[in-house]
Amino acid sequence: MSDKKIGKRLSDIHYSVLDLSPIVAGGTPSNSFQNTLDLARHAEKLGYTRFWLAEHHNMPFIASSATSVVIGHVAAGTSKIRVGSGGIMLPNHAPLVIAEQFGTLESLFPGRIDLGLGRAPGTDQRTAHALRRDRRSTKDDFPEQLAELRTYFDPSLGTGHMPVRAIPGEGLNIPIWLLGSSGFSAQLAGQLGLPFAFASHFSPNNTIGALNLYHRSFQPSKTLDKPYAMVGVNVIAADTDEEAQFLATTLQQQFLNLSRGNEVALQPPVENLADKWSPYEIEALQHQLGSSIIGSPETVKQKMQAFLDETQADEMMVISQIFDQKARLHSYDIVAEVTK
């Protein structure tokens, strides 16, 4: 018998969904919210653990800017899947407001709400300034904002009497996750003993370093006695490799349009997209989307296992930016099947 340690298998970990409520060309935000709820119900039936929505602003292809509101919409339309934020960009908000919003959500849907927090603006600098009435607030204030927010939920974390209370919110056990695409939040999550989610879907080159930093920094807490790391990953799955590569051109166009400053809705897939790239854009796209998993069920299973071997994650959060809703649902069908 070999002494070699057996790594994690795909069936050993949890799988979740990150949805950006995409606005597709020819569609409306109203369509997007219905598609989001359809996907959440589908994910619930398939056994996914959680369904998260992301805060972005001033982006014509993302409808989930009022993230807490959309979380309520999804939670009301489902029954057991956990629903949360991936994430709320805390520097855009007063911590008290987030405590009240998520205290309300947890009161409405007990035991089903997650609060994932990021420190980036989730938008461009002009929009970030429009969001923040106090222009002095920056991502550098994140540790202090996080401490304030956590104290609204658990006053025992504070240094004394709390003159302002979050009602609802106070006393509620709402899991807080730190999200990141670099080492800052990884280290902070470790030091505070919180679960950590890394954005491998757009920052693949920093994944292993951040996860290692999280594990090295981890201190047991009331929340966790050992580290818990989740990784976000783009997965475009279809019946054949060729079909998946075709569907993936929607995601590739999204990043190309962002880099070119083209503010447009999510575009349908196209043939021969590679003919429209410059060498610089190809390199930049690979830098951002290098960990994306695209292919048939067999290809997806192989690549997801390789990604798990590399990261040893406790959970994967799957993002599938696919133009056609039926194809998007089918992609999640395939992921659920190959990870059993």
Phi and psi restraints in degrees (value plus and minus 20) as a CYANA .aco file:
   2 SER   PHI     -94.4   -54.4
   2 SER   PSI     125.6   165.6
   3 ASP   PHI    -107.2   -67.2
   3 ASP   PSI     -22.0    18.0
   4 LYS   PHI     -84.0   -44.0
   4 LYS   PSI     111.7   151.7
   5 LYS   PHI     -88.0   -48.0
   5 LYS   PSI     111.1   151.1
   6 ILE   PHI    -101.4   -61.4
   6 ILE   PSI     105.3   145.3
   7 GLY   PHI     -98.7   -58.7
   7 GLY   PSI     159.7   199.7
   8 LYS   PHI     -90.6   -50.6
   8 LYS   PSI     122.2   162.2
   9 ARG   PHI    -118.1   -78.1
   9 ARG   PSI     141.0   181.0
  10 LEU   PHI     -78.0   -38.0
  10 LEU   PSI     -53.5   -13.5
  11 SER   PHI     -95.8   -55.8
  11 SER   PSI     -25.7    14.3
  12 ASP   PHI    -105.9   -65.9
  12 ASP   PSI     -35.2     4.8
  13 ILE   PHI    -139.3   -99.3
  13 ILE   PSI     152.2   192.2
  14 HIS   PHI    -112.6   -72.6
  14 HIS   PSI     136.7   176.7
  15 TYR   PHI    -150.0  -110.0
  15 TYR   PSI     120.0   160.0
  16 SER   PHI    -157.2  -117.2
  16 SER   PSI     157.5   197.5
  17 VAL   PHI    -145.2  -105.2
  17 VAL   PSI     113.7   153.7
  18 LEU   PHI    -131.5   -91.5
  18 LEU   PSI     102.3   142.3
  19 ASP   PHI    -137.9   -97.9
  19 ASP   PSI     114.1   154.1
  20 LEU   PHI    -118.1   -78.1
  20 LEU   PSI     -10.1    29.9
  21 SER   PHI      26.2    66.2
  21 SER   PSI      40.3    80.3
  22 PRO   PHI     -84.9   -44.9
  22 PRO   PSI     117.2   157.2
  23 ILE   PHI    -114.5   -74.5
  23 ILE   PSI      93.9   133.9
  24 VAL   PHI    -112.2   -72.2
  24 VAL   PSI     137.2   177.2
  25 ALA   PHI     -75.4   -35.4
  25 ALA   PSI     107.4   147.4
  26 GLY   PHI      68.0   108.0
  26 GLY   PSI     -25.5    14.5
  27 GLY   PHI    -124.7   -84.7
  27 GLY   PSI     159.6   199.6
  28 THR   PHI    -149.7  -109.7
  28 THR   PSI     143.3   183.3
  29 PRO   PHI     -75.6   -35.6
  29 PRO   PSI     -55.6   -15.6
  30 SER   PHI     -80.1   -40.1
  30 SER   PSI     -63.8   -23.8
  31 ASN   PHI     -79.6   -39.6
  31 ASN   PSI     -62.3   -22.3
  32 SER   PHI     -81.1   -41.1
  32 SER   PSI     -63.1   -23.1
  33 PHE   PHI     -87.0   -47.0
  33 PHE   PSI     -55.3   -15.3
  34 GLN   PHI     -87.5   -47.5
  34 GLN   PSI     -61.2   -21.2
  35 ASN   PHI     -83.8   -43.8
  35 ASN   PSI     -58.1   -18.1
  36 THR   PHI     -81.2   -41.2
  36 THR   PSI     -66.6   -26.6
  37 LEU   PHI     -85.4   -45.4
  37 LEU   PSI     -59.6   -19.6
  38 ASP   PHI     -79.5   -39.5
  38 ASP   PSI     -63.7   -23.7
  39 LEU   PHI     -85.7   -45.7
  39 LEU   PSI     -61.0   -21.0
  40 ALA   PHI     -82.4   -42.4
  40 ALA   PSI     -63.4   -23.4
  41 ARG   PHI     -84.0   -44.0
  41 ARG   PSI     -59.5   -19.5
  42 HIS   PHI     -84.4   -44.4
  42 HIS   PSI     -65.1   -25.1
  43 ALA   PHI     -83.0   -43.0
  43 ALA   PSI     -58.1   -18.1
  44 GLU   PHI     -82.0   -42.0
  44 GLU   PSI     -65.4   -25.4
  45 LYS   PHI     -83.1   -43.1
  45 LYS   PSI     -54.4   -14.4
  46 LEU   PHI    -100.0   -60.0
  46 LEU   PSI     -29.8    10.2
  47 GLY   PHI      72.9   112.9
  47 GLY   PSI      -4.6    35.4
  48 TYR   PHI     -83.6   -43.6
  48 TYR   PSI     129.0   169.0
  49 THR   PHI     -97.4   -57.4
  49 THR   PSI     -66.0   -26.0
  50 ARG   PHI    -164.6  -124.6
  50 ARG   PSI     139.9   179.9
  51 PHE   PHI    -152.2  -112.2
  51 PHE   PSI      91.2   131.2
  52 TRP   PHI    -131.3   -91.3
  52 TRP   PSI     131.8   171.8
  53 LEU   PHI    -143.5  -103.5
  53 LEU   PSI     129.9   169.9
  54 ALA   PHI    -133.4   -93.4
  54 ALA   PSI     123.4   163.4
  55 GLU   PHI    -107.6   -67.6
  55 GLU   PSI      94.8   134.8
  56 HIS   PHI    -156.2  -116.2
  56 HIS   PSI     132.0   172.0
  57 HIS   PHI    -151.3  -111.3
  57 HIS   PSI     129.7   169.7
  58 ASN   PHI      38.3    78.3
  58 ASN   PSI      16.2    56.2
  59 MET   PHI    -141.7  -101.7
  59 MET   PSI      94.9   134.9
  60 PRO   PHI     -86.0   -46.0
  60 PRO   PSI     -28.7    11.3
  61 PHE   PHI    -129.6   -89.6
  61 PHE   PSI     -11.8    28.2
  62 ILE   PHI    -149.7  -109.7
  62 ILE   PSI     105.3   145.3
  63 ALA   PHI    -120.8   -80.8
  63 ALA   PSI     -23.5    16.5
  64 SER   PHI    -112.8   -72.8
  64 SER   PSI      16.4    56.4
  65 SER   PHI     -84.5   -44.5
  65 SER   PSI     -60.3   -20.3
  66 ALA   PHI    -107.9   -67.9
  66 ALA   PSI      51.9    91.9
  67 THR   PHI     -80.1   -40.1
  67 THR   PSI     -63.0   -23.0
  68 SER   PHI     -82.1   -42.1
  68 SER   PSI     -56.2   -16.2
  69 VAL   PHI     -86.5   -46.5
  69 VAL   PSI     -63.3   -23.3
  70 VAL   PHI     -88.4   -48.4
  70 VAL   PSI     -55.4   -15.4
  71 ILE   PHI     -78.6   -38.6
  71 ILE   PSI     -63.7   -23.7
  72 GLY   PHI     -81.9   -41.9
  72 GLY   PSI     -60.2   -20.2
  73 HIS   PHI     -80.5   -40.5
  73 HIS   PSI     -65.3   -25.3
  74 VAL   PHI     -90.7   -50.7
  74 VAL   PSI     -63.7   -23.7
  75 ALA   PHI     -83.4   -43.4
  75 ALA   PSI     -57.0   -17.0
  76 ALA   PHI     -88.5   -48.5
  76 ALA   PSI     -47.3    -7.3
  77 GLY   PHI    -115.4   -75.4
  77 GLY   PSI     -18.3    21.7
  78 THR   PHI    -146.3  -106.3
  78 THR   PSI     158.0   198.0
  79 SER   PHI    -146.9  -106.9
  79 SER   PSI     -46.0    -6.0
  80 LYS   PHI    -158.9  -118.9
  80 LYS   PSI     -45.3    -5.3
  81 ILE   PHI     -83.2   -43.2
  81 ILE   PSI     121.0   161.0
  82 ARG   PHI     -91.8   -51.8
  82 ARG   PSI     122.1   162.1
  83 VAL   PHI    -147.3  -107.3
  83 VAL   PSI     117.4   157.4
  84 GLY   PHI    -186.8  -146.8
  84 GLY   PSI    -184.0  -144.0
  85 SER   PHI    -131.3   -91.3
  85 SER   PSI     115.6   155.6
  86 GLY   PHI    -152.1  -112.1
  86 GLY   PSI      35.4    75.4
  87 GLY   PHI    -165.5  -125.5
  87 GLY   PSI    -195.6  -155.6
  88 ILE   PHI    -100.7   -60.7
  88 ILE   PSI     108.8   148.8
  89 MET   PHI    -107.8   -67.8
  89 MET   PSI      74.1   114.1
  90 LEU   PHI     -77.1   -37.1
  90 LEU   PSI     -56.9   -16.9
  91 PRO   PHI     -81.9   -41.9
  91 PRO   PSI     -35.0     5.0
  92 ASN   PHI    -100.6   -60.6
  92 ASN   PSI     -26.5    13.5
  93 HIS   PHI    -156.0  -116.0
  93 HIS   PSI     136.0   176.0
  94 ALA   PHI     -93.2   -53.2
  94 ALA   PSI     110.5   150.5
  95 PRO   PHI     -74.3   -34.3
  95 PRO   PSI     -54.9   -14.9
  96 LEU   PHI     -80.6   -40.6
  96 LEU   PSI     -60.9   -20.9
  97 VAL   PHI     -83.1   -43.1
  97 VAL   PSI     -62.4   -22.4
  98 ILE   PHI     -86.8   -46.8
  98 ILE   PSI     -60.0   -20.0
  99 ALA   PHI     -80.3   -40.3
  99 ALA   PSI     -62.4   -22.4
 100 GLU   PHI     -88.9   -48.9
 100 GLU   PSI     -63.0   -23.0
 101 GLN   PHI     -81.6   -41.6
 101 GLN   PSI     -68.5   -28.5
 102 PHE   PHI     -97.8   -57.8
 102 PHE   PSI     -46.0    -6.0
 103 GLY   PHI     -84.1   -44.1
 103 GLY   PSI     -58.3   -18.3
 104 THR   PHI     -85.5   -45.5
 104 THR   PSI     -67.0   -27.0
 105 LEU   PHI     -80.3   -40.3
 105 LEU   PSI     -64.2   -24.2
 106 GLU   PHI     -86.2   -46.2
 106 GLU   PSI     -54.1   -14.1
 107 SER   PHI     -89.0   -49.0
 107 SER   PSI     -54.7   -14.7
 108 LEU   PHI     -96.3   -56.3
 108 LEU   PSI     -55.2   -15.2
 109 PHE   PHI    -151.4  -111.4
 109 PHE   PSI      51.2    91.2
 110 PRO   PHI     -78.0   -38.0
 110 PRO   PSI     113.6   153.6
 111 GLY   PHI      55.3    95.3
 111 GLY   PSI      -6.5    33.5
 112 ARG   PHI    -145.5  -105.5
 112 ARG   PSI     -18.2    21.8
 113 ILE   PHI    -127.8   -87.8
 113 ILE   PSI     112.1   152.1
 114 ASP   PHI    -133.7   -93.7
 114 ASP   PSI     126.7   166.7
 115 LEU   PHI    -141.3  -101.3
 115 LEU   PSI      75.3   115.3
 116 GLY   PHI    -111.0   -71.0
 116 GLY   PSI     114.6   154.6
 117 LEU   PHI    -143.0  -103.0
 117 LEU   PSI     115.1   155.1
 118 GLY   PHI    -140.4  -100.4
 118 GLY   PSI     145.4   185.4
 119 ARG   PHI    -134.3   -94.3
 119 ARG   PSI     -22.7    17.3
 120 ALA   PHI    -100.7   -60.7
 120 ALA   PSI     143.2   183.2
 121 PRO   PHI     -95.4   -55.4
 121 PRO   PSI     -42.8    -2.8
 122 GLY   PHI      51.9    91.9
 122 GLY   PSI       5.3    45.3
 123 THR   PHI    -191.8  -151.8
 123 THR   PSI    -191.5  -151.5
 124 ASP   PHI    -103.9   -63.9
 124 ASP   PSI     149.8   189.8
 125 GLN   PHI     -87.2   -47.2
 125 GLN   PSI     -57.1   -17.1
 126 ARG   PHI     -82.5   -42.5
 126 ARG   PSI     -61.6   -21.6
 127 THR   PHI     -89.7   -49.7
 127 THR   PSI     -56.8   -16.8
 128 ALA   PHI     -79.5   -39.5
 128 ALA   PSI     -60.8   -20.8
 129 HIS   PHI     -86.1   -46.1
 129 HIS   PSI     -57.3   -17.3
 130 ALA   PHI     -86.1   -46.1
 130 ALA   PSI     -50.2   -10.2
 131 LEU   PHI     -96.4   -56.4
 131 LEU   PSI     -50.5   -10.5
 132 ARG   PHI    -124.3   -84.3
 132 ARG   PSI      90.2   130.2
 133 ARG   PHI     -87.2   -47.2
 133 ARG   PSI     -55.5   -15.5
 134 ASP   PHI    -113.0   -73.0
 134 ASP   PSI      81.7   121.7
 135 ARG   PHI     -87.7   -47.7
 135 ARG   PSI     -31.2     8.8
 136 ARG   PHI     -99.0   -59.0
 136 ARG   PSI     -34.7     5.3
 137 SER   PHI     -93.0   -53.0
 137 SER   PSI     107.4   147.4
 138 THR   PHI    -156.7  -116.7
 138 THR   PSI     155.8   195.8
 139 LYS   PHI     -86.2   -46.2
 139 LYS   PSI     -38.2     1.8
 140 ASP   PHI     -88.8   -48.8
 140 ASP   PSI     -37.8     2.2
 141 ASP   PHI    -105.8   -65.8
 141 ASP   PSI     -18.7    21.3
 142 PHE   PHI     -76.0   -36.0
 142 PHE   PSI     -66.2   -26.2
 143 PRO   PHI     -78.6   -38.6
 143 PRO   PSI     -60.0   -20.0
 144 GLU   PHI     -90.1   -50.1
 144 GLU   PSI     -59.9   -19.9
 145 GLN   PHI     -84.2   -44.2
 145 GLN   PSI     -60.2   -20.2
 146 LEU   PHI     -83.3   -43.3
 146 LEU   PSI     -64.0   -24.0
 147 ALA   PHI     -81.3   -41.3
 147 ALA   PSI     -61.8   -21.8
 148 GLU   PHI     -82.7   -42.7
 148 GLU   PSI     -65.5   -25.5
 149 LEU   PHI     -81.1   -41.1
 149 LEU   PSI     -67.1   -27.1
 150 ARG   PHI     -82.9   -42.9
 150 ARG   PSI     -52.3   -12.3
 151 THR   PHI     -91.5   -51.5
 151 THR   PSI     -50.6   -10.6
 152 TYR   PHI     -82.1   -42.1
 152 TYR   PSI     -56.8   -16.8
 153 PHE   PHI     -97.1   -57.1
 153 PHE   PSI     -58.3   -18.3
 154 ASP   PHI    -153.1  -113.1
 154 ASP   PSI      70.8   110.8
 155 PRO   PHI     -78.8   -38.8
 155 PRO   PSI     -39.9     0.1
 156 SER   PHI     -86.0   -46.0
 156 SER   PSI     -35.8     4.2
 157 LEU   PHI     -98.0   -58.0
 157 LEU   PSI     -33.5     6.5
 158 GLY   PHI    -103.7   -63.7
 158 GLY   PSI     159.5   199.5
 159 THR   PHI    -119.2   -79.2
 159 THR   PSI     -22.7    17.3
 160 GLY   PHI     158.8   198.8
 160 GLY   PSI    -176.3  -136.3
 161 HIS   PHI     -84.3   -44.3
 161 HIS   PSI     114.5   154.5
 162 MET   PHI    -113.3   -73.3
 162 MET   PSI      87.8   127.8
 163 PRO   PHI     -89.9   -49.9
 163 PRO   PSI     -42.7    -2.7
 164 VAL   PHI    -140.3  -100.3
 164 VAL   PSI     112.2   152.2
 165 ARG   PHI    -142.3  -102.3
 165 ARG   PSI     129.1   169.1
 166 ALA   PHI    -113.2   -73.2
 166 ALA   PSI      89.7   129.7
 167 ILE   PHI    -145.0  -105.0
 167 ILE   PSI      92.2   132.2
 168 PRO   PHI     -96.0   -56.0
 168 PRO   PSI     141.9   181.9
 169 GLY   PHI     124.9   164.9
 169 GLY   PSI     -71.6   -31.6
 170 GLU   PHI     -79.0   -39.0
 170 GLU   PSI     109.5   149.5
 171 GLY   PHI      65.6   105.6
 171 GLY   PSI     -23.1    16.9
 172 LEU   PHI    -109.5   -69.5
 172 LEU   PSI     123.9   163.9
 173 ASN   PHI    -117.1   -77.1
 173 ASN   PSI      68.2   108.2
 174 ILE   PHI    -127.3   -87.3
 174 ILE   PSI      94.1   134.1
 175 PRO   PHI     -78.7   -38.7
 175 PRO   PSI     107.5   147.5
 176 ILE   PHI    -125.1   -85.1
 176 ILE   PSI     107.1   147.1
 177 TRP   PHI    -132.9   -92.9
 177 TRP   PSI     124.1   164.1
 178 LEU   PHI    -120.4   -80.4
 178 LEU   PSI     114.9   154.9
 179 LEU   PHI    -129.7   -89.7
 179 LEU   PSI     127.7   167.7
 180 GLY   PHI    -181.3  -141.3
 180 GLY   PSI     141.6   181.6
 181 SER   PHI    -145.5  -105.5
 181 SER   PSI      -6.9    33.1
 182 SER   PHI    -170.6  -130.6
 182 SER   PSI    -184.3  -144.3
 183 GLY   PHI    -104.6   -64.6
 183 GLY   PSI     -36.9     3.1
 184 PHE   PHI     -79.4   -39.4
 184 PHE   PSI     -76.6   -36.6
 185 SER   PHI     -90.0   -50.0
 185 SER   PSI     -47.9    -7.9
 186 ALA   PHI     -81.5   -41.5
 186 ALA   PSI     -67.3   -27.3
 187 GLN   PHI     -87.4   -47.4
 187 GLN   PSI     -62.3   -22.3
 188 LEU   PHI     -83.9   -43.9
 188 LEU   PSI     -63.1   -23.1
 189 ALA   PHI     -80.5   -40.5
 189 ALA   PSI     -61.2   -21.2
 190 GLY   PHI     -84.0   -44.0
 190 GLY   PSI     -66.3   -26.3
 191 GLN   PHI     -82.4   -42.4
 191 GLN   PSI     -53.4   -13.4
 192 LEU   PHI    -111.3   -71.3
 192 LEU   PSI     -26.0    14.0
 193 GLY   PHI      49.1    89.1
 193 GLY   PSI      19.7    59.7
 194 LEU   PHI    -129.9   -89.9
 194 LEU   PSI     136.4   176.4
 195 PRO   PHI     -87.7   -47.7
 195 PRO   PSI     131.5   171.5
 196 PHE   PHI    -149.0  -109.0
 196 PHE   PSI     116.0   156.0
 197 ALA   PHI    -142.0  -102.0
 197 ALA   PSI     105.8   145.8
 198 PHE   PHI    -126.2   -86.2
 198 PHE   PSI     118.5   158.5
 199 ALA   PHI    -106.6   -66.6
 199 ALA   PSI      46.2    86.2
 200 SER   PHI     -84.1   -44.1
 200 SER   PSI     -40.4    -0.4
 201 HIS   PHI     -88.9   -48.9
 201 HIS   PSI     -39.2     0.8
 202 PHE   PHI    -154.0  -114.0
 202 PHE   PSI     -18.7    21.3
 203 SER   PHI    -157.6  -117.6
 203 SER   PSI      38.3    78.3
 204 PRO   PHI     -84.6   -44.6
 204 PRO   PSI     -51.8   -11.8
 205 ASN   PHI     -90.1   -50.1
 205 ASN   PSI     -38.2     1.8
 206 ASN   PHI    -117.5   -77.5
 206 ASN   PSI     -18.7    21.3
 207 THR   PHI     -80.4   -40.4
 207 THR   PSI     -77.2   -37.2
 208 ILE   PHI     -86.1   -46.1
 208 ILE   PSI     -61.0   -21.0
 209 GLY   PHI     -80.3   -40.3
 209 GLY   PSI     -63.1   -23.1
 210 ALA   PHI     -87.5   -47.5
 210 ALA   PSI     -62.6   -22.6
 211 LEU   PHI     -84.1   -44.1
 211 LEU   PSI     -61.3   -21.3
 212 ASN   PHI     -82.6   -42.6
 212 ASN   PSI     -60.9   -20.9
 213 LEU   PHI     -84.1   -44.1
 213 LEU   PSI     -61.4   -21.4
 214 TYR   PHI     -78.9   -38.9
 214 TYR   PSI     -68.6   -28.6
 215 HIS   PHI     -86.6   -46.6
 215 HIS   PSI     -58.3   -18.3
 216 ARG   PHI     -87.3   -47.3
 216 ARG   PSI     -53.8   -13.8
 217 SER   PHI    -105.5   -65.5
 217 SER   PSI     -31.4     8.6
 218 PHE   PHI     -83.8   -43.8
 218 PHE   PSI     112.0   152.0
 219 GLN   PHI    -142.1  -102.1
 219 GLN   PSI     106.3   146.3
 220 PRO   PHI     -76.5   -36.5
 220 PRO   PSI     127.1   167.1
 221 SER   PHI    -163.0  -123.0
 221 SER   PSI     159.9   199.9
 222 LYS   PHI     -82.2   -42.2
 222 LYS   PSI     -44.9    -4.9
 223 THR   PHI    -100.5   -60.5
 223 THR   PSI     -68.4   -28.4
 224 LEU   PHI    -157.5  -117.5
 224 LEU   PSI     122.4   162.4
 225 ASP   PHI    -117.7   -77.7
 225 ASP   PSI     -31.0     9.0
 226 LYS   PHI    -168.7  -128.7
 226 LYS   PSI     140.9   180.9
 227 PRO   PHI     -80.7   -40.7
 227 PRO   PSI     130.7   170.7
 228 TYR   PHI    -159.4  -119.4
 228 TYR   PSI      93.4   133.4
 229 ALA   PHI    -138.6   -98.6
 229 ALA   PSI     113.3   153.3
 230 MET   PHI    -137.3   -97.3
 230 MET   PSI     125.7   165.7
 231 VAL   PHI    -142.9  -102.9
 231 VAL   PSI     115.9   155.9
 232 GLY   PHI    -105.8   -65.8
 232 GLY   PSI     119.9   159.9
 233 VAL   PHI    -167.0  -127.0
 233 VAL   PSI     113.9   153.9
 234 ASN   PHI     -94.0   -54.0
 234 ASN   PSI     106.1   146.1
 235 VAL   PHI    -149.4  -109.4
 235 VAL   PSI     101.7   141.7
 236 ILE   PHI    -137.4   -97.4
 236 ILE   PSI      82.7   122.7
 237 ALA   PHI    -132.8   -92.8
 237 ALA   PSI     121.8   161.8
 238 ALA   PHI    -170.4  -130.4
 238 ALA   PSI     159.5   199.5
 239 ASP   PHI     -89.3   -49.3
 239 ASP   PSI     -47.0    -7.0
 240 THR   PHI    -152.4  -112.4
 240 THR   PSI     138.9   178.9
 241 ASP   PHI     -80.7   -40.7
 241 ASP   PSI     -60.1   -20.1
 242 GLU   PHI     -84.5   -44.5
 242 GLU   PSI     -63.3   -23.3
 243 GLU   PHI     -85.4   -45.4
 243 GLU   PSI     -60.7   -20.7
 244 ALA   PHI     -83.6   -43.6
 244 ALA   PSI     -62.3   -22.3
 245 GLN   PHI     -82.6   -42.6
 245 GLN   PSI     -57.9   -17.9
 246 PHE   PHI     -84.1   -44.1
 246 PHE   PSI     -68.4   -28.4
 247 LEU   PHI     -81.5   -41.5
 247 LEU   PSI     -52.8   -12.8
 248 ALA   PHI     -89.3   -49.3
 248 ALA   PSI     -34.9     5.1
 249 THR   PHI     -86.3   -46.3
 249 THR   PSI     -39.7     0.3
 250 THR   PHI     -84.9   -44.9
 250 THR   PSI     -68.3   -28.3
 251 LEU   PHI     -82.9   -42.9
 251 LEU   PSI     -62.2   -22.2
 252 GLN   PHI     -84.4   -44.4
 252 GLN   PSI     -61.0   -21.0
 253 GLN   PHI     -83.5   -43.5
 253 GLN   PSI     -56.2   -16.2
 254 GLN   PHI     -77.9   -37.9
 254 GLN   PSI     -67.5   -27.5
 255 PHE   PHI     -91.7   -51.7
 255 PHE   PSI     -56.4   -16.4
 256 LEU   PHI     -83.6   -43.6
 256 LEU   PSI     -63.5   -23.5
 257 ASN   PHI     -84.1   -44.1
 257 ASN   PSI     -59.0   -19.0
 258 LEU   PHI     -80.8   -40.8
 258 LEU   PSI     -64.9   -24.9
 259 SER   PHI     -88.0   -48.0
 259 SER   PSI     -47.8    -7.8
 260 ARG   PHI    -111.7   -71.7
 260 ARG   PSI     -22.7    17.3
 261 GLY   PHI      54.7    94.7
 261 GLY   PSI       0.5    40.5
 262 ASN   PHI    -106.7   -66.7
 262 ASN   PSI      87.4   127.4
 263 GLU   PHI    -111.2   -71.2
 263 GLU   PSI      73.2   113.2
 264 VAL   PHI    -156.0  -116.0
 264 VAL   PSI     143.5   183.5
 265 ALA   PHI     -89.1   -49.1
 265 ALA   PSI     150.4   190.4
 266 LEU   PHI     -82.7   -42.7
 266 LEU   PSI     109.7   149.7
 267 GLN   PHI    -114.9   -74.9
 267 GLN   PSI     130.2   170.2
 268 PRO   PHI     -87.2   -47.2
 268 PRO   PSI     137.8   177.8
 269 PRO   PHI     -85.8   -45.8
 269 PRO   PSI     134.5   174.5
 270 VAL   PHI    -156.0  -116.0
 270 VAL   PSI     138.8   178.8
 271 GLU   PHI    -105.5   -65.5
 271 GLU   PSI     126.9   166.9
 272 ASN   PHI      38.7    78.7
 272 ASN   PSI      21.7    61.7
 273 LEU   PHI     -81.3   -41.3
 273 LEU   PSI     -52.0   -12.0
 274 ALA   PHI     -78.5   -38.5
 274 ALA   PSI     -45.3    -5.3
 275 ASP   PHI     -87.4   -47.4
 275 ASP   PSI     -38.3     1.7
 276 LYS   PHI    -119.1   -79.1
 276 LYS   PSI     -19.9    20.1
 277 TRP   PHI    -113.4   -73.4
 277 TRP   PSI     129.1   169.1
 278 SER   PHI    -111.3   -71.3
 278 SER   PSI     140.2   180.2
 279 PRO   PHI     -76.1   -36.1
 279 PRO   PSI     -57.8   -17.8
 280 TYR   PHI     -83.6   -43.6
 280 TYR   PSI     -62.4   -22.4
 281 GLU   PHI     -86.9   -46.9
 281 GLU   PSI     -56.6   -16.6
 282 ILE   PHI     -82.1   -42.1
 282 ILE   PSI     -63.6   -23.6
 283 GLU   PHI     -85.1   -45.1
 283 GLU   PSI     -62.9   -22.9
 284 ALA   PHI     -85.2   -45.2
 284 ALA   PSI     -60.1   -20.1
 285 LEU   PHI     -84.7   -44.7
 285 LEU   PSI     -60.8   -20.8
 286 GLN   PHI     -83.8   -43.8
 286 GLN   PSI     -56.1   -16.1
 287 HIS   PHI     -83.2   -43.2
 287 HIS   PSI     -58.7   -18.7
 288 GLN   PHI    -108.9   -68.9
 288 GLN   PSI     -52.1   -12.1
 289 LEU   PHI    -134.6   -94.6
 289 LEU   PSI      -1.0    39.0
 290 GLY   PHI     -83.3   -43.3
 290 GLY   PSI     -44.5    -4.5
 291 SER   PHI    -114.0   -74.0
 291 SER   PSI     -16.5    23.5
 292 SER   PHI     -82.5   -42.5
 292 SER   PSI     121.7   161.7
 293 ILE   PHI    -131.9   -91.9
 293 ILE   PSI      94.7   134.7
 294 ILE   PHI    -151.5  -111.5
 294 ILE   PSI     105.9   145.9
 295 GLY   PHI     138.2   178.2
 295 GLY   PSI    -189.3  -149.3
 296 SER   PHI     -93.8   -53.8
 296 SER   PSI     151.5   191.5
 297 PRO   PHI     -73.4   -33.4
 297 PRO   PSI     -62.9   -22.9
 298 GLU   PHI     -84.5   -44.5
 298 GLU   PSI     -64.1   -24.1
 299 THR   PHI     -84.7   -44.7
 299 THR   PSI     -64.5   -24.5
 300 VAL   PHI     -82.4   -42.4
 300 VAL   PSI     -63.7   -23.7
 301 LYS   PHI     -80.7   -40.7
 301 LYS   PSI     -65.5   -25.5
 302 GLN   PHI     -83.0   -43.0
 302 GLN   PSI     -64.1   -24.1
 303 LYS   PHI     -93.3   -53.3
 303 LYS   PSI     -54.3   -14.3
 304 MET   PHI     -87.1   -47.1
 304 MET   PSI     -58.2   -18.2
 305 GLN   PHI     -86.0   -46.0
 305 GLN   PSI     -60.5   -20.5
 306 ALA   PHI     -82.7   -42.7
 306 ALA   PSI     -59.9   -19.9
 307 PHE   PHI     -86.4   -46.4
 307 PHE   PSI     -59.1   -19.1
 308 LEU   PHI     -86.4   -46.4
 308 LEU   PSI     -60.3   -20.3
 309 ASP   PHI     -77.9   -37.9
 309 ASP   PSI     -59.1   -19.1
 310 GLU   PHI     -94.9   -54.9
 310 GLU   PSI     -62.0   -22.0
 311 THR   PHI    -114.6   -74.6
 311 THR   PSI     -46.9    -6.9
 312 GLN   PHI      31.6    71.6
 312 GLN   PSI      19.0    59.0
 313 ALA   PHI     -87.7   -47.7
 313 ALA   PSI     136.4   176.4
 314 ASP   PHI    -108.9   -68.9
 314 ASP   PSI     -37.1     2.9
 315 GLU   PHI    -179.3  -139.3
 315 GLU   PSI     127.0   167.0
 316 MET   PHI    -136.3   -96.3
 316 MET   PSI     115.8   155.8
 317 MET   PHI    -129.2   -89.2
 317 MET   PSI      96.5   136.5
 318 VAL   PHI    -114.2   -74.2
 318 VAL   PSI     110.4   150.4
 319 ILE   PHI    -137.0   -97.0
 319 ILE   PSI     105.0   145.0
 320 SER   PHI    -148.1  -108.1
 320 SER   PSI      71.5   111.5
 321 GLN   PHI    -102.6   -62.6
 321 GLN   PSI      66.5   106.5
 322 ILE   PHI    -139.2   -99.2
 322 ILE   PSI     114.5   154.5
 323 PHE   PHI     -84.9   -44.9
 323 PHE   PSI     -68.0   -28.0
 324 ASP   PHI    -105.9   -65.9
 324 ASP   PSI     107.8   147.8
 325 GLN   PHI     -82.6   -42.6
 325 GLN   PSI     -60.7   -20.7
 326 LYS   PHI     -83.8   -43.8
 326 LYS   PSI     -60.9   -20.9
 327 ALA   PHI     -87.0   -47.0
 327 ALA   PSI     -54.7   -14.7
 328 ARG   PHI     -85.4   -45.4
 328 ARG   PSI     -66.6   -26.6
 329 LEU   PHI     -80.5   -40.5
 329 LEU   PSI     -61.1   -21.1
 330 HIS   PHI     -86.2   -46.2
 330 HIS   PSI     -55.0   -15.0
 331 SER   PHI     -79.8   -39.8
 331 SER   PSI     -61.9   -21.9
 332 TYR   PHI     -90.5   -50.5
 332 TYR   PSI     -50.9   -10.9
 333 ASP   PHI     -77.3   -37.3
 333 ASP   PSI     -67.5   -27.5
 334 ILE   PHI     -84.4   -44.4
 334 ILE   PSI     -64.2   -24.2
 335 VAL   PHI     -80.5   -40.5
 335 VAL   PSI     -63.6   -23.6
 336 ALA   PHI     -81.7   -41.7
 336 ALA   PSI     -57.4   -17.4
 337 GLU   PHI     -92.7   -52.7
 337 GLU   PSI     -64.7   -24.7
 338 VAL   PHI     -96.7   -56.7
 338 VAL   PSI     -33.8     6.2
 339 THR   PHI    -119.8   -79.8
 339 THR   PSI     -14.7    25.3
